[in-house]
Amino acid sequence: MSPVSVSFLPRLVAALLALPLAAPYVLADAGHVHELAAASADTLTVVGPWELTGIEPSRSGFMFTRMEVTQTLLDVDDQGRLRPAAASSWDVSPDQREWRFFIRQGNRFHDGSALTANTALVSLRRALTTPGVLQLAGIEDMYAERGAIVVRLRRPFAPLPYLFTQYGTQLLAPSSFAADGRVTAIVGSGPYRIKSITLPQMFETEFAATWNGDAPAVRRARYISVSRAETRALMAQSRQADLAFTLDPPSIRRLQRQNGVSLVAQNLPRTTFLKLNAAHPFLRDERVRRAISLGVEREGIARALLRDADLGATQLFPPALARWHQPALAPLRTDPGAARALLRQAGFTPGADGILRRDGRRFALTLYTFVDRPELPLIASAIQEEMRQIGIAVRVVVGNSSDIPSGHRSGTLEMGLVARNFGTTPDPTATMIGDYSNGGGDWGAMHWRDAALDAALGRLASGEAPAAQDADRQHVASRLQEALPVVPVVWYRQTIAVSSRVGNVSVDAFERSYRISDMKWTR
């Protein structure tokens, strides 16, 4: 670690304790704690930071798949390999343009209706007209034929099966939709059915008698949105939550010493990075983006906030993405002196206040982040100080996660601190195309374009030249490391607090399911 980093760590820890998190949440969360005091002993309670903004699958559908209310055509194992779900098997034509997904026989929706190719098609056709992953595939037609969903493509798209693991393609019974196509109820086909929903905070589930698999030991569960990480930890500590997700580092340290609570952790294919507007007069210069990267003390942030220096991101793709992570790639490093030298080369000179100026303009940026992940405001505070040390003034705005895509689309975003899940589809090719091709996307590059990278992603998408796929992935990783349209900061480890009354708990690396149906009561 550099000398600058050592002097900075005490201020980083102070920032952790002093950063003003949103006070208005305290009363609401305290209300949840009070409300849960009389929780039923046979109901598993899950708490997390995510509100249900509605029941539209493209927005809140991830909660219904995580709670095992709904299914998708396909699933993946812990290594990201495809496996059957609502579809029992699948195949592709020799020209790679026609895929068939054969629906498993005997599945029923929670209203008793059969899950067939025809009833599944209702949800999938709707997903095709809703913003989401299916728009990436170039689908020409989709129809049911002899017990299968047939998908015709305008051109080959090798990652197509992985798109049908994503929550936006979940299958709902036709009774879930109004005549105009709006979702009015969540009638799925998983082991649990919706018992009640209270938007935006809570929904309850119970075992569905229509389920044709093994009956789970946990018959009732509920999810409750609790915005503050400290409150979620308190609920785990006081036995008011059985599973508490997305904990802040101080709470993790406290819970490590708590009787009756254990911690389960799993490295995820998620990276926290700075999203930079490459159309900004200063940020369009690659030297400036490299200087920002050199100013970020990844190891110090990871050690102070995540309690593990190894989570400092040496490249965009974490080791959890085995096929995309490049061990031979020269790692990102911290060197404030080299950062200042690059900024001088780019024409910046210090002002009277120590902040750089060029062409009469002060180097001041606004950094947006959000509270859904409790570490983000703390990391933003650390980066604010690190940028000041190299002459860049950063104003931090902690708002909603929607501020990032909104600022991307309007062109007003200068910097955003985001946590990007590359496991949204277990093969991240589709995610990468949406994030980095043709100038970027909401959660990736912004106004940055690279023809060779676009070509490499295009080959990976089409499935052509399979022998060259490793080389194409290496090229993508290397080019992003050089040009830095986004600046990686830390990788991510999901840590959940688990009540001692629940056993057989594991964390899904791809965050598709909480695996409640696998859990057992221990007492």
DOBA-160226 format. One record per residue (C-alpha): x, y, z; residue number from 1. Coordinates in nm, 3 decimals, always signed. Layout:
{rec {X,Y,Z},NUM};
...
end
This chain:
{rec {+0.000,+0.000,+0.000},1};
{rec {+0.132,+0.348,-0.081},2};
{rec {+0.215,+0.602,+0.197},3};
{rec {-0.082,+0.812,+0.087},4};
{rec {-0.310,+0.518,+0.153},5};
{rec {-0.176,+0.464,+0.503},6};
{rec {-0.245,+0.825,+0.601},7};
{rec {-0.586,+0.808,+0.446},8};
{rec {-0.717,+0.498,+0.626},9};
{rec {-0.802,+0.673,+0.957},10};
{rec {-1.010,+0.927,+0.767},11};
{rec {-1.178,+0.644,+0.579},12};
{rec {-1.279,+0.472,+0.902},13};
{rec {-1.403,+0.806,+1.037},14};
{rec {-1.608,+0.850,+0.720},15};
{rec {-1.763,+0.510,+0.779},16};
{rec {-1.886,+0.624,+1.121},17};
{rec {-1.982,+0.978,+1.030},18};
{rec {-2.141,+0.954,+0.685},19};
{rec {-2.502,+1.079,+0.713},20};
{rec {-2.720,+0.794,+0.598},21};
{rec {-3.081,+0.878,+0.527},22};
{rec {-3.241,+0.949,+0.865},23};
{rec {-3.602,+0.932,+0.747},24};
{rec {-3.567,+0.554,+0.714},25};
{rec {-3.516,+0.507,+1.086},26};
{rec {-3.877,+0.543,+1.189},27};
{rec {-4.005,+0.325,+0.908},28};
{rec {-3.757,+0.052,+0.990},29};
{rec {-3.830,+0.077,+1.359},30};
{rec {-4.193,+0.028,+1.266},31};
{rec {-4.103,-0.294,+1.090},32};
{rec {-3.919,-0.417,+1.398},33};
{rec {-4.222,-0.350,+1.613},34};
{rec {-4.452,-0.511,+1.360},35};
{rec {-4.241,-0.828,+1.356},36};
{rec {-4.242,-0.878,+1.731},37};
{rec {-4.526,-1.126,+1.706},38};
{rec {-4.386,-1.315,+1.404},39};
{rec {-4.517,-1.668,+1.361},40};
{rec {-4.272,-1.938,+1.463},41};
{rec {-4.336,-2.142,+1.146},42};
{rec {-4.271,-1.855,+0.901},43};
{rec {-3.924,-1.789,+0.766},44};
{rec {-3.857,-1.413,+0.751},45};
{rec {-3.618,-1.267,+0.493},46};
{rec {-3.512,-0.902,+0.510},47};
{rec {-3.328,-0.707,+0.241},48};
{rec {-3.301,-0.352,+0.110},49};
{rec {-3.507,-0.394,-0.207},50};
{rec {-3.853,-0.243,-0.223},51};
{rec {-4.125,-0.386,-0.444},52};
{rec {-4.199,-0.090,-0.667},53};
{rec {-4.484,-0.288,-0.820},54};
{rec {-4.554,-0.637,-0.950},55};
{rec {-4.431,-0.580,-1.305},56};
{rec {-4.180,-0.865,-1.367},57};
{rec {-3.935,-0.646,-1.558},58};
{rec {-3.893,-0.429,-1.246},59};
{rec {-3.962,-0.636,-0.933},60};
{rec {-3.961,-0.984,-1.081},61};
{rec {-3.627,-1.069,-0.923},62};
{rec {-3.796,-1.087,-0.582},63};
{rec {-4.052,-1.342,-0.704},64};
{rec {-3.783,-1.571,-0.849},65};
{rec {-3.566,-1.533,-0.537},66};
{rec {-3.858,-1.631,-0.316},67};
{rec {-3.931,-1.926,-0.551},68};
{rec {-4.278,-1.810,-0.648},69};
{rec {-4.206,-1.806,-1.021},70};
{rec {-3.996,-2.012,-1.259},71};
{rec {-3.807,-1.937,-1.578},72};
{rec {-3.757,-2.175,-1.869},73};
{rec {-3.402,-2.259,-1.757},74};
{rec {-3.188,-2.239,-1.444},75};
{rec {-2.814,-2.256,-1.375},76};
{rec {-2.598,-2.438,-1.123},77};
{rec {-2.334,-2.274,-0.903},78};
{rec {-2.081,-2.288,-1.188},79};
{rec {-2.318,-2.106,-1.424},80};
{rec {-2.400,-2.418,-1.629},81};
{rec {-2.748,-2.437,-1.774},82};
{rec {-2.996,-2.683,-1.626},83};
{rec {-3.366,-2.753,-1.676},84};
{rec {-3.641,-2.560,-1.498},85};
{rec {-3.985,-2.515,-1.659},86};
{rec {-3.823,-2.648,-1.977},87};
{rec {-3.692,-3.003,-1.952},88};
{rec {-3.458,-2.980,-2.253},89};
{rec {-3.364,-2.757,-2.545},90};
{rec {-3.185,-2.773,-2.879},91};
{rec {-3.079,-2.549,-3.166},92};
{rec {-3.092,-2.589,-3.543},93};
{rec {-2.772,-2.634,-3.750},94};
{rec {-2.788,-2.271,-3.868},95};
{rec {-2.811,-2.155,-3.502},96};
{rec {-3.120,-1.947,-3.577},97};
{rec {-3.399,-2.169,-3.439},98};
{rec {-3.411,-2.276,-3.076},99};
{rec {-3.664,-2.512,-2.919},100};
{rec {-3.737,-2.525,-2.546},101};
{rec {-3.943,-2.831,-2.453},102};
{rec {-4.179,-2.764,-2.161},103};
{rec {-4.168,-3.012,-1.875},104};
{rec {-4.487,-3.218,-1.853},105};
{rec {-4.705,-3.202,-1.540},106};
{rec {-4.622,-2.850,-1.422},107};
{rec {-4.914,-2.639,-1.303},108};
{rec {-4.956,-2.276,-1.212},109};
{rec {-5.081,-2.184,-0.867},110};
{rec {-5.434,-2.129,-1.000},111};
{rec {-5.441,-2.494,-1.112},112};
{rec {-5.400,-2.424,-1.483},113};
{rec {-5.145,-2.625,-1.678},114};
{rec {-4.804,-2.482,-1.760},115};
{rec {-4.779,-2.568,-2.128},116};
{rec {-4.594,-2.422,-2.424},117};
{rec {-4.905,-2.220,-2.509},118};
{rec {-4.955,-2.077,-2.160},119};
{rec {-4.581,-2.005,-2.118},120};
{rec {-4.587,-1.821,-2.450},121};
{rec {-4.821,-1.557,-2.304},122};
{rec {-4.551,-1.441,-2.059},123};
{rec {-4.265,-1.471,-2.305},124};
{rec {-4.435,-1.272,-2.579},125};
{rec {-4.511,-1.002,-2.327},126};
{rec {-4.147,-1.004,-2.210},127};
{rec {-4.044,-0.959,-2.572},128};
{rec {-4.236,-0.631,-2.590},129};
{rec {-4.110,-0.504,-2.251},130};
{rec {-3.765,-0.348,-2.203},131};
{rec {-3.537,-0.630,-2.094},132};
{rec {-3.283,-0.892,-2.196},133};
{rec {-3.484,-1.045,-2.481},134};
{rec {-3.432,-0.727,-2.682},135};
{rec {-3.064,-0.821,-2.711},136};
{rec {-3.129,-1.141,-2.903},137};
{rec {-3.276,-1.021,-3.234},138};
{rec {-3.584,-1.242,-3.203},139};
{rec {-3.779,-1.264,-3.527},140};
{rec {-4.062,-1.484,-3.407},141};
{rec {-4.166,-1.689,-3.106},142};
{rec {-4.444,-1.947,-3.104},143};
{rec {-4.558,-2.277,-2.950},144};
{rec {-4.532,-2.600,-3.146},145};
{rec {-4.572,-2.961,-3.029},146};
{rec {-4.500,-2.890,-2.663},147};
{rec {-4.207,-2.656,-2.726},148};
{rec {-4.143,-2.284,-2.733},149};
{rec {-3.983,-2.210,-3.070},150};
{rec {-3.764,-1.902,-3.097},151};
{rec {-3.660,-1.783,-3.444},152};
{rec {-3.367,-1.540,-3.460},153};
{rec {-3.271,-1.290,-3.728},154};
{rec {-2.909,-1.397,-3.676},155};
{rec {-2.734,-1.650,-3.452},156};
{rec {-2.716,-1.549,-3.085},157};
{rec {-2.528,-1.807,-2.881},158};
{rec {-2.619,-1.675,-2.531},159};
{rec {-2.995,-1.704,-2.599},160};
{rec {-3.062,-1.988,-2.347},161};
{rec {-2.908,-1.778,-2.070},162};
{rec {-3.158,-1.500,-2.136},163};
{rec {-3.432,-1.743,-2.038},164};
{rec {-3.281,-1.774,-1.689},165};
{rec {-3.332,-1.401,-1.621},166};
{rec {-3.619,-1.288,-1.397},167};
{rec {-3.771,-1.066,-1.667},168};
{rec {-3.862,-1.385,-1.856},169};
{rec {-4.038,-1.553,-1.564},170};
{rec {-4.352,-1.746,-1.645},171};
{rec {-4.689,-1.632,-1.510},172};
{rec {-5.030,-1.794,-1.555},173};
{rec {-5.252,-1.621,-1.813},174};
{rec {-5.478,-1.525,-1.520},175};
{rec {-5.201,-1.291,-1.402},176};
{rec {-5.276,-1.046,-1.684},177};
{rec {-5.555,-0.798,-1.744},178};
{rec {-5.709,-0.764,-2.089},179};
{rec {-5.469,-0.478,-2.171},180};
{rec {-5.164,-0.688,-2.073},181};
{rec {-5.101,-0.532,-1.732},182};
{rec {-4.990,-0.769,-1.456},183};
{rec {-5.261,-0.771,-1.190},184};
{rec {-5.146,-1.075,-0.989},185};
{rec {-4.839,-1.296,-0.952},186};
{rec {-4.958,-1.648,-1.028},187};
{rec {-4.643,-1.852,-1.074},188};
{rec {-4.550,-2.219,-1.082},189};
{rec {-4.275,-2.245,-0.816},190};
{rec {-4.292,-2.430,-0.483},191};
{rec {-4.441,-2.123,-0.312},192};
{rec {-4.748,-1.916,-0.395},193};
{rec {-4.824,-1.556,-0.302},194};
{rec {-5.038,-1.534,+0.010},195};
{rec {-5.044,-1.153,+0.038},196};
{rec {-4.860,-0.847,-0.093},197};
{rec {-4.830,-0.511,+0.080},198};
{rec {-4.648,-0.276,-0.157},199};
{rec {-4.377,-0.165,-0.136},200};
{rec {-4.259,-0.332,+0.186},201};
{rec {-4.366,-0.693,+0.215},202};
{rec {-4.511,-1.006,+0.064},203};
{rec {-4.591,-1.343,+0.218},204};
{rec {-4.574,-1.687,+0.059},205};
{rec {-4.689,-2.036,+0.143},206};
{rec {-4.631,-2.382,+0.000},207};
{rec {-4.822,-2.434,-0.324},208};
{rec {-5.017,-2.758,-0.340},209};
{rec {-4.977,-2.748,-0.720},210};
{rec {-4.600,-2.802,-0.692},211};
{rec {-4.498,-3.132,-0.849},212};
{rec {-4.160,-3.158,-0.675},213};
{rec {-4.059,-3.251,-0.322},214};
{rec {-4.245,-3.068,-0.047},215};
{rec {-4.012,-2.825,+0.136},216};
{rec {-3.956,-2.826,+0.511},217};
{rec {-4.020,-2.452,+0.523},218};
{rec {-4.388,-2.410,+0.431},219};
{rec {-4.429,-2.035,+0.487},220};
{rec {-4.198,-1.742,+0.420},221};
{rec {-4.209,-1.369,+0.382},222};
{rec {-3.987,-1.097,+0.245},223};
{rec {-3.970,-0.754,+0.410},224};
{rec {-3.796,-0.450,+0.266},225};
{rec {-3.586,-0.278,+0.533},226};
{rec {-3.380,+0.008,+0.397},227};
{rec {-3.113,+0.050,+0.663},228};
{rec {-2.841,-0.213,+0.693},229};
{rec {-2.810,-0.148,+1.066},230};
{rec {-3.178,-0.227,+1.115},231};
{rec {-3.153,-0.549,+0.915},232};
{rec {-2.864,-0.659,+1.134},233};
{rec {-3.056,-0.566,+1.448},234};
{rec {-3.349,-0.777,+1.331},235};
{rec {-3.119,-1.076,+1.282},236};
{rec {-2.962,-1.015,+1.622},237};
{rec {-3.302,-0.995,+1.796},238};
{rec {-3.438,-1.310,+1.618},239};
{rec {-3.692,-1.106,+1.416},240};
{rec {-3.532,-1.209,+1.087},241};
{rec {-3.410,-1.553,+0.985},242};
{rec {-3.211,-1.431,+0.684},243};
{rec {-3.073,-1.076,+0.657},244};
{rec {-2.913,-0.977,+0.326},245};
{rec {-2.673,-0.699,+0.225},246};
{rec {-2.514,-0.613,+0.559},247};
{rec {-2.278,-0.324,+0.623},248};
{rec {-1.924,-0.400,+0.749},249};
{rec {-1.977,-0.276,+1.109},250};
{rec {-2.284,-0.498,+1.142},251};
{rec {-2.094,-0.797,+1.006},252};
{rec {-1.824,-0.746,+1.268},253};
{rec {-2.085,-0.719,+1.542},254};
{rec {-2.278,-1.027,+1.429},255};
{rec {-1.961,-1.236,+1.423},256};
{rec {-1.976,-1.222,+1.804},257};
{rec {-2.351,-1.279,+1.833},258};
{rec {-2.486,-1.607,+1.970},259};
{rec {-2.772,-1.759,+1.776},260};
{rec {-2.663,-1.599,+1.445},261};
{rec {-2.415,-1.726,+1.188},262};
{rec {-2.278,-1.561,+0.877},263};
{rec {-2.274,-1.723,+0.535},264};
{rec {-2.066,-1.557,+0.261},265};
{rec {-2.022,-1.610,-0.110},266};
{rec {-1.812,-1.422,-0.366},267};
{rec {-2.039,-1.294,-0.642},268};
{rec {-1.975,-1.193,-1.005},269};
{rec {-2.036,-0.830,-0.909},270};
{rec {-1.800,-0.534,-0.935},271};
{rec {-1.831,-0.187,-0.786},272};
{rec {-1.693,+0.070,-1.028},273};
{rec {-1.697,+0.435,-1.126},274};
{rec {-1.901,+0.495,-1.439},275};
{rec {-1.753,+0.792,-1.627},276};
{rec {-1.915,+1.013,-1.891},277};
{rec {-1.663,+0.993,-2.175},278};
{rec {-1.835,+1.286,-2.349},279};
{rec {-1.740,+1.520,-2.064},280};
{rec {-1.478,+1.773,-2.177},281};
{rec {-1.230,+1.639,-1.920},282};
{rec {-1.329,+1.272,-1.900},283};
{rec {-1.310,+1.208,-2.273},284};
{rec {-0.929,+1.214,-2.237},285};
{rec {-0.804,+0.860,-2.167},286};
{rec {-0.516,+1.005,-1.964},287};
{rec {-0.764,+1.164,-1.726},288};
{rec {-0.955,+0.839,-1.680},289};
{rec {-0.627,+0.658,-1.612},290};
{rec {-0.535,+0.926,-1.358},291};
{rec {-0.866,+0.876,-1.177},292};
{rec {-0.797,+0.503,-1.167},293};
{rec {-0.445,+0.561,-1.032},294};
{rec {-0.592,+0.780,-0.759},295};
{rec {-0.826,+0.510,-0.626},296};
{rec {-0.689,+0.313,-0.329},297};
{rec {-0.868,-0.016,-0.390},298};
{rec {-0.681,-0.219,-0.133},299};
{rec {-0.739,+0.038,+0.141},300};
{rec {-1.109,+0.070,+0.062},301};
{rec {-1.150,-0.308,+0.055},302};
{rec {-0.962,-0.353,+0.383},303};
{rec {-1.133,-0.070,+0.572},304};
{rec {-1.486,-0.117,+0.445},305};
{rec {-1.515,-0.478,+0.330},306};
{rec {-1.262,-0.618,+0.581},307};
{rec {-1.076,-0.802,+0.306},308};
{rec {-0.801,-0.635,+0.102},309};
{rec {-0.827,-0.914,-0.158},310};
{rec {-1.160,-0.766,-0.271},311};
{rec {-0.977,-0.467,-0.420},312};
{rec {-1.057,-0.496,-0.792},313};
{rec {-0.745,-0.544,-1.001},314};
{rec {-0.964,-0.564,-1.315},315};
{rec {-1.330,-0.536,-1.409},316};
{rec {-1.410,-0.908,-1.405},317};
{rec {-1.382,-1.078,-1.063},318};
{rec {-1.243,-1.430,-1.017},319};
{rec {-1.604,-1.551,-0.973},320};
{rec {-1.633,-1.506,-1.353},321};
{rec {-1.378,-1.773,-1.432},322};
{rec {-1.404,-1.753,-1.812},323};
{rec {-1.376,-1.371,-1.819},324};
{rec {-1.131,-1.301,-1.538},325};
{rec {-0.778,-1.268,-1.680},326};
{rec {-0.508,-1.366,-1.423},327};
{rec {-0.231,-1.258,-1.662},328};
{rec {-0.367,-0.905,-1.706},329};
{rec {-0.148,-0.633,-1.553},330};
{rec {-0.343,-0.532,-1.241},331};
{rec {-0.483,-0.187,-1.179},332};
{rec {-0.266,-0.006,-0.927},333};
{rec {-0.265,+0.300,-0.703},334};
{rec {-0.009,+0.576,-0.766},335};
{rec {-0.125,+0.932,-0.685},336};
{rec {+0.207,+1.073,-0.808},337};
{rec {+0.164,+0.912,-1.148},338};
{rec {-0.198,+1.033,-1.150},339};
{rec {-0.090,+1.394,-1.095},340};
{rec {+0.173,+1.362,-1.369},341};
{rec {-0.087,+1.237,-1.618},342};
{rec {-0.315,+1.527,-1.530},343};
{rec {-0.030,+1.772,-1.592},344};
{rec {+0.026,+1.608,-1.932},345};
{rec {-0.344,+1.658,-2.003},346};
{rec {-0.302,+2.033,-1.949},347};
{rec {-0.426,+2.079,-1.591},348};
{rec {-0.263,+2.316,-1.344},349};
{rec {-0.345,+2.357,-0.973},350};
{rec {-0.565,+2.647,-0.864},351};
{rec {-0.524,+2.846,-0.543},352};
{rec {-0.743,+2.594,-0.358},353};
{rec {-0.539,+2.297,-0.481},354};
{rec {-0.805,+2.189,-0.731},355};
{rec {-0.692,+2.155,-1.091},356};
{rec {-0.805,+2.389,-1.367},357};
{rec {-0.788,+2.383,-1.746},358};
{rec {-0.908,+2.642,-1.994},359};
{rec {-1.040,+2.848,-1.706},360};
{rec {-1.259,+2.565,-1.578},361};
{rec {-1.224,+2.405,-1.237},362};
{rec {-1.199,+2.024,-1.232},363};
{rec {-1.512,+1.959,-1.028},364};
{rec {-1.743,+1.661,-1.080},365};
{rec {-2.062,+1.530,-0.924},366};
{rec {-2.065,+1.164,-0.823},367};
{rec {-2.404,+0.993,-0.788},368};
{rec {-2.457,+0.673,-0.591},369};
{rec {-2.736,+0.510,-0.392},370};
{rec {-2.816,+0.343,-0.061},371};
{rec {-2.951,+0.007,-0.183},372};
{rec {-2.606,-0.135,-0.115},373};
{rec {-2.487,+0.009,+0.216},374};
{rec {-2.119,+0.015,+0.126},375};
{rec {-2.164,+0.246,-0.175},376};
{rec {-2.203,+0.579,+0.011},377};
{rec {-1.900,+0.490,+0.222},378};
{rec {-1.691,+0.404,-0.082},379};
{rec {-1.807,+0.728,-0.246},380};
{rec {-1.687,+0.922,+0.058},381};
{rec {-1.348,+0.752,+0.034},382};
{rec {-1.317,+0.825,-0.338},383};
{rec {-1.413,+1.188,-0.277},384};
{rec {-1.110,+1.224,-0.050},385};
{rec {-0.880,+1.030,-0.283},386};
{rec {-0.976,+1.248,-0.580},387};
{rec {-0.911,+1.562,-0.375},388};
{rec {-0.556,+1.436,-0.317},389};
{rec {-0.490,+1.438,-0.693},390};
{rec {-0.664,+1.771,-0.749},391};
{rec {-1.020,+1.675,-0.846},392};
{rec {-1.314,+1.813,-0.647},393};
{rec {-1.596,+1.559,-0.619},394};
{rec {-1.940,+1.632,-0.481},395};
{rec {-2.119,+1.315,-0.367},396};
{rec {-2.496,+1.283,-0.409},397};
{rec {-2.656,+0.980,-0.244},398};
{rec {-2.992,+0.923,-0.409},399};
{rec {-3.179,+0.639,-0.577},400};
{rec {-3.041,+0.369,-0.803},401};
{rec {-3.264,+0.507,-1.080},402};
{rec {-3.049,+0.824,-1.085},403};
{rec {-2.773,+0.636,-1.270},404};
{rec {-2.970,+0.517,-1.576},405};
{rec {-3.168,+0.842,-1.577},406};
{rec {-2.846,+1.046,-1.588},407};
{rec {-2.704,+0.816,-1.856},408};
{rec {-3.002,+0.864,-2.082},409};
{rec {-3.021,+1.240,-2.032},410};
{rec {-2.643,+1.279,-2.070},411};
{rec {-2.617,+1.472,-1.743},412};
{rec {-2.435,+1.207,-1.539},413};
{rec {-2.067,+1.288,-1.483},414};
{rec {-1.966,+1.006,-1.249},415};
{rec {-2.168,+0.724,-1.095},416};
{rec {-2.062,+0.470,-0.836},417};
{rec {-2.248,+0.147,-0.912},418};
{rec {-2.235,-0.221,-0.826},419};
{rec {-2.283,-0.417,-1.149},420};
{rec {-2.394,-0.778,-1.137},421};
{rec {-2.233,-0.963,-1.427},422};
{rec {-2.439,-1.269,-1.334},423};
{rec {-2.774,-1.116,-1.434},424};
{rec {-2.751,-1.367,-1.714},425};
{rec {-2.498,-1.635,-1.610},426};
{rec {-2.313,-1.597,-1.940},427};
{rec {-2.230,-1.223,-1.922},428};
{rec {-2.195,-1.187,-2.301},429};
{rec {-2.545,-1.042,-2.329},430};
{rec {-2.483,-0.809,-2.034},431};
{rec {-2.155,-0.692,-2.188},432};
{rec {-2.319,-0.620,-2.523},433};
{rec {-2.581,-0.405,-2.353},434};
{rec {-2.324,-0.227,-2.134},435};
{rec {-2.034,-0.165,-2.372},436};
{rec {-2.138,-0.199,-2.737},437};
{rec {-2.238,+0.098,-2.952},438};
{rec {-2.148,+0.365,-2.700},439};
{rec {-2.250,+0.187,-2.382},440};
{rec {-2.559,+0.135,-2.168},441};
{rec {-2.724,+0.236,-1.842},442};
{rec {-2.491,+0.032,-1.618},443};
{rec {-2.176,+0.034,-1.830},444};
{rec {-1.982,+0.272,-2.050},445};
{rec {-2.119,+0.617,-2.132},446};
{rec {-2.044,+0.778,-2.469},447};
{rec {-1.743,+0.549,-2.517},448};
{rec {-1.705,+0.337,-2.827},449};
{rec {-1.444,+0.089,-2.949},450};
{rec {-1.490,-0.088,-3.283},451};
{rec {-1.258,-0.381,-3.205},452};
{rec {-1.434,-0.446,-2.873},453};
{rec {-1.773,-0.432,-3.047},454};
{rec {-1.645,-0.686,-3.302},455};
{rec {-1.518,-0.921,-3.030},456};
{rec {-1.850,-0.906,-2.846},457};
{rec {-2.031,-0.961,-3.175},458};
{rec {-1.834,-1.280,-3.240},459};
{rec {-1.903,-1.406,-2.888},460};
{rec {-2.273,-1.336,-2.936},461};
{rec {-2.295,-1.511,-3.271},462};
{rec {-2.102,-1.815,-3.154},463};
{rec {-1.877,-1.798,-3.459},464};
{rec {-1.512,-1.899,-3.430},465};
{rec {-1.558,-2.095,-3.104},466};
{rec {-1.185,-2.163,-3.088},467};
{rec {-1.123,-1.788,-3.064},468};
{rec {-1.372,-1.717,-2.785},469};
{rec {-1.109,-1.714,-2.509},470};
{rec {-0.904,-1.468,-2.714},471};
{rec {-1.209,-1.247,-2.767},472};
{rec {-1.288,-1.244,-2.395},473};
{rec {-0.924,-1.159,-2.326},474};
{rec {-0.940,-0.873,-2.577},475};
{rec {-1.253,-0.731,-2.416},476};
{rec {-1.097,-0.743,-2.069},477};
{rec {-0.768,-0.593,-2.190},478};
{rec {-0.929,-0.309,-2.383},479};
{rec {-1.148,-0.210,-2.089},480};
{rec {-0.839,-0.217,-1.866},481};
{rec {-0.658,+0.021,-2.105},482};
{rec {-0.932,+0.269,-2.189},483};
{rec {-1.115,+0.263,-1.853},484};
{rec {-1.460,+0.381,-1.958},485};
{rec {-1.545,+0.250,-1.612},486};
{rec {-1.296,+0.238,-1.324},487};
{rec {-1.315,-0.081,-1.115},488};
{rec {-1.295,-0.027,-0.738},489};
{rec {-1.386,-0.344,-0.546},490};
{rec {-1.530,-0.688,-0.605},491};
{rec {-1.821,-0.809,-0.399},492};
{rec {-1.893,-1.071,-0.138},493};
{rec {-2.251,-1.133,-0.029},494};
{rec {-2.271,-1.194,+0.345},495};
{rec {-2.601,-1.292,+0.504},496};
{rec {-2.694,-1.331,+0.868},497};
{rec {-2.868,-1.663,+0.939},498};
{rec {-3.071,-1.753,+1.244},499};
{rec {-2.963,-2.066,+1.429},500};
{rec {-3.314,-2.206,+1.387},501};
{rec {-3.253,-2.250,+1.011},502};
{rec {-3.014,-2.497,+0.850},503};
{rec {-2.891,-2.597,+0.505},504};
{rec {-2.853,-2.234,+0.398},505};
{rec {-2.639,-2.149,+0.096},506};
{rec {-2.591,-1.837,-0.116},507};
{rec {-2.668,-1.848,-0.488},508};
{rec {-2.371,-1.687,-0.662},509};
{rec {-2.601,-1.571,-0.941},510};
{rec {-2.861,-1.430,-0.699},511};
{rec {-3.148,-1.610,-0.868},512};
{rec {-3.289,-1.779,-0.560},513};
{rec {-3.276,-1.766,-0.181},514};
{rec {-3.311,-2.147,-0.190},515};
{rec {-3.577,-2.148,+0.079},516};
{rec {-3.713,-2.481,-0.042},517};
{rec {-3.375,-2.641,+0.044},518};
{rec {-3.369,-2.511,+0.401},519};
{rec {-3.452,-2.706,+0.714},520};
{rec {-3.578,-2.604,+1.054},521};
{rec {-3.320,-2.696,+1.317},522};
{rec {-3.553,-2.643,+1.612},523};
end
